[in-house]
Amino acid sequence: MSLKIINAKRIEGLDSNVWIEFTKLAADPSVVNLGQGLPDISPPIYVKEKLSEIAAIDSLNQYTRGFGHPSLVKALACLYEKFYQNQINPNKEILVTVGAYGSLFNAIQGLIDEGDEKPVDGKKWSSSDWTLDPQELASKFNSKTKAIILNTPHNPIGKVYTKEELQVIADLCIKYDTLCISDEVYEWLVYTGNKHLKIATFPGMWERTITIGSAGKTFSVTGWKLGWSIGPHHLIKHLQTVQQNTIYTCATPLQEALAQAFWIDIKRMDDPECYFNSLPKELEVKRDRMVHLLESLGLKPIVPDGGYFIIADVSLLDADLSDMKDSNEPYDYKFVKWMTKNKKLSAIPVSAFCNAETKLQFEKFVRFCFIKKDSTLDAAEEIIKAWTRQKS
Ligand SMILES: Cc1ncc(COP(=O)(O)O)c(C=O)c1O
């Protein structure tokens, strides 16, 4: 083997990955997997039916427009115009790509240079009530801050930022002329008492915001890997440049099926049957079930306002982790490995999402996913009940 062929510098240190490591652990069929954010509920029937009908049409099995299949960008423009004050140009202000991650990739590649200031990490809240600390956040901005990545509903604590909190963020972005990449993949998954607001609709924010969505999260079809970016043409055109020089286009049948699924729900948005309304209702019941289960074990989960994850400080369980081998690993990593091995229940360590600054605050937390069918939650309940009995 030639010694000249080695890794590129830009991937150095990126080889280990929490998803790969913990997904492998949870692959044992005897483990109940509440780790990776993967729905095991069925996607809506009409979404699956549309895809199979479309696969039978020859022309829809060939390449389509690179920046987004025409019928899909039209549907997305029609849907999102309902939330923005302005009309959205489907060809110039929307880009369809490979999942929301593809959108993040295009945005970062197209707009951020190596050596630019790192995106602001605003994850430090006053932890009693998880409100954003405006002073803490302001202290992270300076005139060189080029971009922030915003997540609302926030993953992993499931926080939905309030109007006031978003205004604080918007004011800082405007003051420091900062780009906002707003990852809103859980936009429809918001529970009673909360409302998802788009930061791009705040005065002065449209021209500096890229809003990202995901078909996987919208229609419970994560395997479709379709996502989109919406924003002003002066920003989107740079993401389009990245796309035309990398992946070029996304799967045509998936895009057409997604467009047709959107039209079904766009026409009934005030109807409880609309998937944008019915899925959060279904998930709120599952969320509450998970809250009670974790509480029955003696935990105090942080009840999420949105999204489909719930986190809890597991150090309260006082588990004996002495036989977990790698003592340098954070507590949450060791705990999840211990729980997967000994209780046959898997989750994700929250510190995997944190940088060095916020790791300490979250090292004792693990994350459970609750977009699971009742039989999966029943199996988790059995495990937790047996565990509770053992403790007492
Ligand atoms: C906050 C957030 N953004 C983006 C993604 C990626 O979405 P997609 O599968 O559409 O690439 C995920 C997936 O879990 C996510 O949780």
The ligand as an SDF file (V2000), in Angstrom:
LIG
                    3D

 16 16  0  0  0  0  0  0  0  0999 V2000
  -31.5730   19.0790   15.2280 C   0  0  0  0  0  0  0  0  0  0  0  0
  -31.3460   18.1940   14.0350 C   0  0  0  0  0  0  0  0  0  0  0  0
  -30.9650   18.7380   12.8680 N   0  0  0  0  0  0  0  0  0  0  0  0
  -30.7640   17.9840   11.7740 C   0  0  0  0  0  0  0  0  0  0  0  0
  -30.9580   16.6190   11.7980 C   0  0  0  0  0  0  0  0  0  0  0  0
  -30.7280   15.8190   10.5480 C   0  0  0  0  0  0  0  0  0  0  0  0
  -31.9000   15.6790    9.8160 O   0  0  0  0  0  0  0  0  0  0  0  0
  -31.9070   14.8780    8.4310 P   0  0  0  0  0  0  0  0  0  0  0  0
  -32.1030   13.4450    8.7290 O   0  0  0  0  0  0  0  0  0  0  0  0
  -33.0550   15.4870    7.6520 O   0  0  0  0  0  0  0  0  0  0  0  0
  -30.5890   15.1530    7.7820 O   0  0  0  0  0  0  0  0  0  0  0  0
  -31.3300   15.9990   12.9920 C   0  0  0  0  0  0  0  0  0  0  0  0
  -31.4890   14.5150   13.0480 C   0  0  0  0  0  0  0  0  0  0  0  0
  -31.6440   13.9130   14.0760 O   0  0  0  0  0  0  0  0  0  0  0  0
  -31.5490   16.8150   14.1410 C   0  0  0  0  0  0  0  0  0  0  0  0
  -31.9350   16.2660   15.3060 O   0  0  0  0  0  0  0  0  0  0  0  0
  1  2  1  0
  2  3  1  0
  2 15  2  0
  3  4  2  0
  4  5  1  0
  5  6  1  0
  5 12  2  0
  6  7  1  0
  7  8  1  0
  8  9  2  0
  8 10  1  0
  8 11  1  0
 12 13  1  0
 12 15  1  0
 13 14  2  0
 15 16  1  0
M  END
$$$$
